[in-house]
Amino acid sequence: MKRILISPLFLTVGLLISCGPDAETKELMTRAGTLFKPLPAVMPGFEKVTPQQIELGKKLYFDVRLSVNDTQSCNTCHRVDEKLGGVDNNQFSNGAPAGTIGGRNSPTVLNAGFHLAQFWDGRAADLTEQAKGPILNPVEMAMPSEEAVVKKIGAIEEYQTLFKGAFPDAKEAITYDNLAFAIAAFESTLITKDRFDDFLGGDAKALSAEEKKGLKSFMDAGCMSCHNGPLLGGNSYQKMGLLNPYANTKDLGRYDVTKKDADKYFFKVPSLRNVALTAPYFHDGASATLEDAVQQMAHLQLNKKLSDEEVKSIVTFLGALTDKERDR
């Protein structure tokens, strides 16, 4: 019997071919790559932030002294500690004054600087403008004025040093604008990394077979018509109840900002990055589970009735959008 010798090079090439993505996965990767993109490494507008500004912003973000009665920080409603998803997981958030409560569900702060605007109704253009709002909002942190904030923070010796280090060329380092920018600078670092980005980058094994099936179901159902781009959302406004009316007609959404009738019930399309961590869902927090949210969105926005299997499949895929450091 003749012995057949196979060269190491042939074995290596064969192994590489066998380990490559199959045709179905290749097609899925190509299709997904036309609709979605990995998250950029830096948020726009924060390319030149300094470590000192980020350090200051992080301290301010977690400091309850920014509220009128020293009970509430930015992190109270937008929790990034304990591997949470940048939210408090409440339908509506409690304010600093006893008995006050917000009127909309707190959106995640993770990756927020990539959005086309801030807040559900887009009333703030960027992270810095957004940071100014809750501190003065009477049902949130309830500080009476910008001047009161500057006076309170400016009296703290540690902040005197930190602000000077963060804004060394400023005539007055401790200003409300600088305070807001520093918070935004810290928030600009809250960029998450998930397995879907790895998949988009060419790693066919980054998603399980069930997650790939869910991605296909997500696209086949038409979810990507609104949830597309690097954030899978966050880049447009859409009417809540596009094809079938939504039950909550009290919140007029973007109309409150523009006063245009055409904007009634329009809200910023939320990003689906880390969506498995951010229940409850919708601007009014009325959907308790991701399964319910997927089913409702299919009905309201696409006029489709998804099967339980389709919902489960899509939800499985959405789990792959969770930050690796927060995946639990």
The 8 nearest C-alpha neighbors of each residue, nearest first, counted from 0:
[[1, 2, 3, 4, 5, 6, 7, 10],
 [0, 2, 3, 4, 5, 6, 7, 9],
 [1, 3, 4, 0, 5, 6, 7, 10],
 [4, 2, 1, 5, 0, 6, 7, 9],
 [3, 5, 2, 6, 7, 1, 9, 10],
 [6, 4, 3, 7, 9, 10, 8, 2],
 [5, 7, 9, 8, 4, 10, 11, 3],
 [8, 6, 10, 9, 11, 5, 12, 4],
 [7, 9, 11, 6, 10, 12, 5, 13],
 [10, 8, 12, 6, 7, 11, 13, 5],
 [9, 11, 7, 13, 8, 12, 14, 6],
 [12, 10, 14, 8, 13, 9, 7, 15],
 [13, 11, 15, 9, 14, 10, 16, 8],
 [12, 14, 10, 16, 11, 15, 9, 17],
 [13, 15, 11, 17, 12, 16, 10, 18],
 [14, 16, 12, 18, 13, 17, 11, 19],
 [15, 17, 13, 19, 14, 18, 12, 20],
 [16, 18, 14, 15, 19, 13, 20, 12],
 [17, 19, 15, 16, 14, 20, 13, 21],
 [20, 18, 16, 17, 15, 21, 203, 14],
 [21, 19, 24, 203, 25, 22, 18, 23],
 [20, 22, 24, 23, 25, 19, 18, 26],
 [21, 23, 25, 24, 26, 20, 27, 19],
 [24, 22, 26, 25, 21, 27, 20, 28],
 [23, 25, 27, 21, 26, 22, 20, 28],
 [26, 24, 22, 28, 27, 23, 20, 29],
 [25, 27, 29, 23, 24, 28, 30, 22],
 [26, 28, 24, 30, 25, 29, 31, 23],
 [29, 27, 25, 31, 26, 30, 32, 24],
 [30, 28, 32, 26, 27, 31, 25, 33],
 [29, 31, 27, 32, 28, 33, 26, 34],
 [32, 30, 28, 34, 33, 29, 35, 27],
 [31, 33, 29, 30, 35, 34, 28, 199],
 [32, 34, 31, 30, 35, 29, 36, 28],
 [35, 33, 31, 32, 227, 228, 30, 36],
 [34, 36, 228, 229, 32, 227, 31, 33],
 [35, 37, 229, 228, 32, 38, 199, 34],
 [38, 36, 196, 229, 39, 199, 35, 200],
 [37, 39, 229, 36, 40, 230, 196, 192],
 [40, 38, 41, 37, 42, 229, 190, 36],
 [39, 41, 38, 42, 190, 37, 188, 191],
 [42, 40, 39, 43, 46, 45, 187, 188],
 [41, 43, 45, 112, 187, 113, 44, 40],
 [44, 42, 45, 41, 46, 113, 112, 187],
 [43, 45, 46, 42, 47, 41, 48, 112],
 [46, 44, 48, 47, 43, 42, 184, 187],
 [45, 47, 44, 48, 41, 43, 42, 49],
 [48, 46, 45, 49, 44, 184, 50, 41],
 [49, 47, 45, 46, 184, 52, 50, 53],
 [48, 50, 52, 51, 47, 53, 165, 184],
 [51, 49, 53, 52, 54, 48, 165, 55],
 [52, 50, 165, 54, 49, 53, 55, 164],
 [53, 51, 165, 55, 49, 181, 54, 50],
 [52, 54, 185, 56, 50, 184, 51, 55],
 [55, 53, 51, 57, 52, 56, 50, 58],
 [56, 54, 52, 58, 53, 57, 161, 181],
 [55, 57, 182, 181, 53, 185, 59, 58],
 [56, 58, 60, 54, 185, 59, 55, 53],
 [57, 59, 55, 56, 60, 61, 62, 54],
 [58, 60, 62, 56, 57, 61, 55, 182],
 [61, 59, 57, 73, 58, 62, 56, 182],
 [60, 62, 72, 59, 58, 74, 73, 63],
 [63, 61, 59, 72, 64, 60, 58, 65],
 [64, 62, 72, 71, 69, 65, 70, 66],
 [65, 63, 69, 66, 62, 70, 67, 72],
 [66, 64, 63, 62, 72, 134, 67, 69],
 [67, 65, 140, 69, 64, 71, 68, 63],
 [66, 68, 142, 141, 69, 140, 65, 95],
 [67, 69, 70, 66, 95, 64, 96, 71],
 [70, 68, 64, 63, 66, 67, 71, 65],
 [71, 69, 63, 68, 95, 66, 72, 64],
 [70, 72, 63, 66, 95, 75, 69, 140],
 [71, 73, 63, 74, 75, 62, 61, 60],
 [74, 72, 60, 75, 77, 76, 61, 71],
 [73, 75, 78, 77, 72, 76, 61, 60],
 [76, 74, 72, 73, 77, 71, 78, 87],
 [75, 77, 87, 74, 86, 78, 73, 92],
 [78, 76, 86, 85, 74, 75, 87, 73],
 [79, 77, 85, 74, 86, 80, 87, 76],
 [78, 80, 85, 83, 84, 82, 77, 74],
 [79, 81, 82, 78, 83, 74, 85, 84],
 [82, 80, 83, 79, 78, 325, 84, 85],
 [83, 81, 325, 80, 79, 84, 324, 326],
 [84, 82, 79, 81, 85, 80, 78, 325],
 [83, 85, 276, 86, 277, 79, 273, 107],
 [84, 86, 107, 78, 77, 79, 108, 109],
 [87, 85, 77, 78, 107, 84, 88, 76],
 [86, 88, 76, 89, 78, 77, 75, 85],
 [89, 87, 86, 278, 277, 279, 90, 105],
 [90, 88, 91, 87, 92, 279, 104, 284],
 [89, 91, 284, 104, 279, 88, 92, 283],
 [92, 90, 104, 89, 101, 103, 102, 100],
 [93, 91, 101, 100, 89, 76, 94, 90],
 [92, 94, 100, 99, 101, 91, 95, 139],
 [93, 95, 139, 99, 138, 100, 96, 140],
 [94, 96, 140, 71, 139, 70, 97, 66],
 [97, 95, 94, 99, 98, 138, 141, 68],
 [98, 96, 99, 95, 94, 93, 100, 138],
 [97, 99, 96, 100, 94, 93, 95, 138],
 [100, 98, 94, 138, 97, 96, 93, 101],
 [99, 101, 93, 94, 92, 138, 91, 98],
 [102, 100, 92, 91, 103, 138, 93, 94],
 [101, 103, 91, 100, 104, 283, 92, 250],
 [104, 102, 283, 282, 101, 91, 105, 284],
 [103, 105, 91, 284, 282, 283, 90, 106],
 [104, 106, 86, 103, 76, 107, 91, 92],
 [107, 105, 104, 86, 108, 118, 77, 119],
 [106, 108, 85, 86, 109, 77, 84, 105],
 [107, 109, 85, 111, 77, 110, 106, 186],
 [110, 108, 189, 111, 107, 85, 190, 191],
 [109, 111, 190, 112, 189, 113, 108, 191],
 [112, 110, 108, 109, 113, 114, 107, 117],
 [111, 113, 114, 110, 126, 42, 187, 125],
 [112, 114, 111, 110, 42, 115, 43, 233],
 [115, 113, 233, 116, 112, 111, 234, 117],
 [114, 116, 234, 233, 113, 235, 117, 124],
 [117, 115, 124, 121, 114, 125, 123, 118],
 [116, 118, 121, 123, 125, 124, 129, 122],
 [119, 117, 121, 120, 122, 123, 116, 106],
 [118, 120, 267, 266, 121, 117, 282, 252],
 [119, 121, 253, 266, 118, 122, 252, 267],
 [122, 120, 117, 116, 118, 123, 119, 267],
 [121, 123, 120, 256, 118, 117, 124, 116],
 [124, 122, 117, 129, 121, 128, 125, 116],
 [123, 125, 116, 117, 128, 122, 121, 126],
 [124, 126, 128, 127, 116, 123, 117, 129],
 [127, 125, 129, 183, 128, 112, 130, 117],
 [128, 126, 180, 183, 130, 179, 129, 125],
 [129, 127, 130, 125, 131, 126, 123, 124],
 [128, 130, 126, 123, 127, 131, 132, 125],
 [131, 129, 127, 179, 128, 132, 126, 133],
 [132, 130, 129, 128, 179, 134, 133, 127],
 [131, 133, 129, 134, 130, 135, 136, 128],
 [134, 132, 136, 135, 139, 140, 131, 130],
 [133, 135, 140, 132, 136, 142, 141, 131],
 [136, 134, 142, 141, 133, 132, 143, 137],
 [135, 137, 133, 141, 139, 138, 134, 132],
 [138, 136, 141, 139, 135, 140, 142, 96],
 [139, 137, 94, 99, 136, 100, 101, 141],
 [138, 140, 94, 136, 141, 137, 133, 95],
 [141, 139, 66, 134, 95, 142, 133, 136],
 [142, 140, 137, 135, 136, 139, 67, 134],
 [141, 143, 67, 135, 66, 144, 134, 140],
 [142, 144, 141, 135, 147, 145, 67, 137],
 [145, 143, 147, 146, 142, 135, 148, 141],
 [144, 146, 148, 147, 175, 149, 143, 135],
 [145, 147, 149, 144, 148, 150, 175, 143],
 [148, 146, 150, 144, 145, 149, 151, 143],
 [147, 149, 145, 151, 146, 150, 152, 144],
 [150, 148, 146, 152, 147, 151, 153, 174],
 [151, 149, 153, 147, 148, 152, 146, 154],
 [152, 150, 148, 153, 154, 149, 147, 155],
 [151, 153, 149, 154, 155, 150, 148, 158],
 [152, 154, 150, 155, 151, 149, 159, 173],
 [153, 155, 152, 151, 150, 156, 159, 158],
 [156, 154, 153, 158, 152, 157, 159, 151],
 [157, 155, 159, 158, 154, 160, 153, 152],
 [158, 156, 160, 159, 155, 161, 162, 154],
 [157, 159, 161, 160, 156, 155, 162, 153],
 [158, 160, 156, 157, 162, 161, 153, 163],
 [159, 161, 158, 163, 157, 162, 164, 156],
 [162, 160, 158, 164, 163, 159, 55, 165],
 [163, 161, 165, 164, 159, 172, 160, 158],
 [164, 162, 167, 166, 160, 161, 165, 172],
 [163, 165, 161, 162, 167, 166, 51, 160],
 [164, 166, 52, 51, 162, 163, 167, 161],
 [165, 167, 163, 169, 168, 164, 172, 162],
 [168, 166, 163, 164, 169, 165, 172, 162],
 [169, 167, 166, 170, 172, 163, 171, 165],
 [170, 168, 172, 171, 166, 167, 163, 173],
 [169, 171, 172, 168, 167, 166, 173, 163],
 [170, 172, 169, 173, 174, 163, 166, 168],
 [171, 173, 169, 162, 163, 166, 174, 170],
 [174, 172, 171, 162, 153, 177, 149, 175],
 [175, 173, 177, 176, 172, 149, 178, 171],
 [174, 176, 178, 177, 145, 149, 179, 173],
 [175, 177, 179, 174, 178, 180, 127, 131],
 [178, 176, 180, 174, 179, 175, 181, 173],
 [177, 179, 175, 181, 176, 180, 174, 182],
 [180, 178, 182, 176, 127, 130, 177, 181],
 [179, 181, 183, 177, 127, 182, 178, 184],
 [180, 182, 56, 184, 178, 52, 183, 179],
 [183, 181, 56, 179, 185, 184, 180, 60],
 [182, 184, 186, 180, 127, 126, 181, 185],
 [185, 183, 181, 187, 53, 182, 186, 180],
 [184, 186, 53, 56, 182, 187, 183, 57],
 [185, 187, 183, 188, 189, 184, 182, 108],
 [186, 188, 184, 185, 189, 42, 183, 112],
 [187, 189, 186, 185, 190, 184, 41, 42],
 [190, 188, 109, 186, 187, 110, 191, 185],
 [191, 189, 110, 188, 109, 192, 187, 40],
 [190, 192, 322, 189, 193, 110, 109, 323],
 [193, 191, 322, 323, 190, 196, 194, 321],
 [192, 194, 322, 323, 195, 320, 321, 196],
 [193, 195, 197, 196, 205, 319, 198, 320],
 [196, 194, 198, 197, 193, 319, 320, 199],
 [195, 197, 37, 199, 194, 198, 193, 200],
 [196, 198, 200, 194, 195, 199, 202, 205],
 [199, 197, 202, 195, 200, 205, 201, 196],
 [200, 198, 196, 201, 197, 32, 195, 37],
 [199, 201, 197, 198, 202, 196, 37, 195],
 [200, 202, 198, 199, 203, 197, 28, 205],
 [203, 201, 198, 204, 205, 197, 200, 199],
 [202, 204, 205, 198, 20, 201, 206, 24],
 [205, 203, 206, 202, 207, 198, 20, 208],
 [204, 206, 198, 202, 194, 203, 197, 207],
 [207, 205, 204, 210, 211, 208, 198, 194],
 [206, 208, 210, 209, 211, 204, 205, 212],
 [207, 209, 211, 210, 212, 206, 213, 204],
 [210, 208, 212, 207, 211, 213, 312, 315],
 [211, 209, 316, 213, 207, 212, 208, 206],
 [212, 210, 214, 208, 213, 209, 206, 207],
 [211, 213, 209, 215, 210, 214, 208, 216],
 [212, 214, 312, 313, 316, 210, 216, 211],
 [215, 213, 217, 211, 216, 212, 316, 210],
 [214, 216, 212, 218, 213, 217, 219, 211],
 [217, 215, 213, 219, 214, 218, 220, 313],
 [218, 216, 214, 215, 220, 313, 219, 222],
 [217, 219, 221, 215, 220, 216, 223, 222],
 [218, 220, 216, 221, 217, 215, 222, 214],
 [219, 221, 218, 217, 222, 216, 297, 303],
 [220, 222, 218, 223, 219, 224, 217, 301],
 [223, 221, 224, 217, 220, 218, 226, 225],
 [222, 224, 226, 227, 225, 221, 218, 217],
 [225, 223, 222, 221, 226, 227, 218, 34],
 [226, 224, 223, 227, 232, 222, 268, 235],
 [227, 225, 232, 231, 223, 224, 222, 270],
 [226, 228, 231, 223, 232, 35, 34, 225],
 [229, 227, 35, 231, 230, 36, 34, 232],
 [228, 230, 36, 38, 35, 37, 231, 227],
 [231, 229, 232, 270, 228, 272, 233, 271],
 [232, 230, 227, 226, 228, 270, 271, 229],
 [233, 231, 226, 270, 230, 227, 269, 234],
 [232, 234, 270, 114, 269, 268, 235, 230],
 [233, 235, 115, 232, 114, 268, 236, 267],
 [236, 234, 268, 267, 233, 237, 115, 232],
 [237, 235, 267, 266, 268, 265, 238, 234],
 [238, 236, 265, 266, 268, 239, 267, 235],
 [237, 239, 265, 241, 264, 240, 266, 236],
 [240, 238, 264, 241, 265, 237, 245, 266],
 [241, 239, 244, 245, 299, 243, 242, 238],
 [240, 242, 300, 238, 239, 243, 299, 244],
 [243, 241, 300, 299, 240, 302, 301, 244],
 [242, 244, 299, 240, 241, 245, 302, 298],
 [245, 243, 240, 246, 299, 242, 241, 239],
 [244, 246, 240, 247, 239, 243, 299, 248],
 [245, 247, 248, 244, 240, 249, 243, 239],
 [248, 246, 245, 249, 250, 283, 244, 285],
 [247, 249, 250, 246, 251, 245, 264, 244],
 [250, 248, 247, 251, 264, 252, 246, 263],
 [249, 251, 252, 248, 247, 264, 283, 263],
 [252, 250, 264, 263, 254, 249, 255, 253],
 [251, 253, 264, 265, 254, 266, 250, 120],
 [252, 254, 120, 255, 256, 265, 262, 266],
 [253, 255, 258, 262, 263, 257, 256, 252],
 [256, 254, 253, 258, 257, 252, 251, 120],
 [257, 255, 254, 253, 258, 122, 120, 252],
 [256, 258, 254, 259, 255, 253, 262, 260],
 [259, 257, 254, 255, 256, 260, 262, 253],
 [260, 258, 257, 261, 262, 254, 263, 255],
 [261, 259, 262, 263, 258, 254, 257, 264],
 [260, 262, 259, 263, 254, 265, 258, 264],
 [263, 261, 254, 265, 260, 259, 253, 264],
 [262, 264, 254, 251, 265, 260, 261, 252],
 [265, 263, 251, 252, 238, 239, 262, 266],
 [264, 266, 238, 237, 252, 262, 253, 263],
 [267, 265, 236, 120, 119, 252, 237, 253],
 [266, 268, 236, 119, 235, 269, 120, 237],
 [267, 269, 233, 236, 232, 235, 266, 237],
 [270, 268, 233, 232, 267, 271, 226, 231],
 [269, 271, 232, 233, 230, 231, 272, 268],
 [272, 270, 274, 231, 273, 269, 232, 230],
 [271, 273, 320, 274, 270, 230, 321, 231],
 [274, 272, 321, 320, 275, 276, 271, 322],
 [275, 273, 271, 277, 276, 272, 317, 321],
 [274, 276, 273, 318, 277, 317, 321, 289],
 [277, 275, 84, 274, 273, 278, 83, 321],
 [276, 278, 274, 84, 275, 88, 86, 279],
 [279, 277, 280, 88, 276, 287, 288, 275],
 [278, 280, 287, 284, 286, 90, 88, 277],
 [279, 281, 284, 286, 278, 285, 287, 292],
 [282, 280, 284, 283, 285, 286, 104, 279],
 [283, 281, 104, 103, 284, 119, 280, 266],
 [282, 284, 103, 285, 104, 281, 90, 280],
 [285, 283, 90, 280, 279, 281, 104, 286],
 [284, 286, 283, 287, 280, 281, 279, 90],
 [287, 285, 280, 279, 284, 292, 288, 291],
 [286, 288, 279, 278, 285, 280, 289, 291],
 [289, 287, 291, 290, 286, 292, 279, 278],
 [288, 290, 292, 291, 293, 314, 275, 278],
 [289, 291, 293, 288, 292, 310, 294, 314],
 [290, 292, 294, 288, 289, 293, 295, 286],
 [291, 293, 289, 295, 290, 294, 286, 296],
 [294, 292, 296, 290, 291, 295, 289, 297],
 [293, 295, 291, 297, 292, 296, 290, 305],
 [296, 294, 292, 298, 297, 293, 299, 291],
 [295, 297, 299, 293, 298, 300, 294, 292],
 [296, 298, 301, 303, 294, 295, 300, 299],
 [299, 297, 302, 303, 295, 296, 301, 300],
 [300, 298, 243, 240, 296, 242, 297, 302],
 [299, 301, 241, 242, 296, 297, 298, 240],
 [300, 302, 297, 303, 298, 299, 242, 296],
 [303, 301, 298, 299, 300, 242, 297, 243],
 [304, 302, 298, 297, 301, 305, 299, 220],
 [303, 305, 298, 297, 306, 302, 294, 295],
 [306, 304, 309, 303, 310, 294, 307, 297],
 [305, 307, 309, 308, 310, 304, 311, 294],
 [306, 308, 310, 309, 311, 305, 312, 294],
 [307, 309, 311, 306, 310, 312, 305, 313],
 [310, 308, 312, 306, 311, 307, 305, 313],
 [311, 309, 307, 313, 312, 308, 314, 290],
 [312, 310, 308, 314, 309, 313, 307, 315],
 [311, 313, 213, 309, 315, 310, 314, 308],
 [314, 312, 213, 316, 310, 315, 311, 217],
 [315, 313, 317, 311, 316, 312, 310, 318],
 [316, 314, 312, 318, 313, 317, 210, 311],
 [315, 317, 210, 213, 313, 318, 314, 319],
 [318, 316, 314, 319, 320, 315, 313, 275],
 [317, 319, 316, 320, 315, 275, 321, 314],
 [318, 320, 317, 316, 321, 194, 195, 193],
 [321, 319, 272, 318, 273, 317, 193, 195],
 [322, 320, 273, 319, 193, 318, 326, 323],
 [321, 323, 193, 192, 191, 325, 324, 326],
 [324, 322, 326, 193, 325, 192, 321, 194],
 [323, 325, 322, 326, 82, 192, 191, 321],
 [326, 324, 82, 322, 323, 327, 321, 83],
 [327, 325, 323, 324, 321, 322, 82, 318],
 [326, 325, 324, 82, 323, 321, 276, 322]]
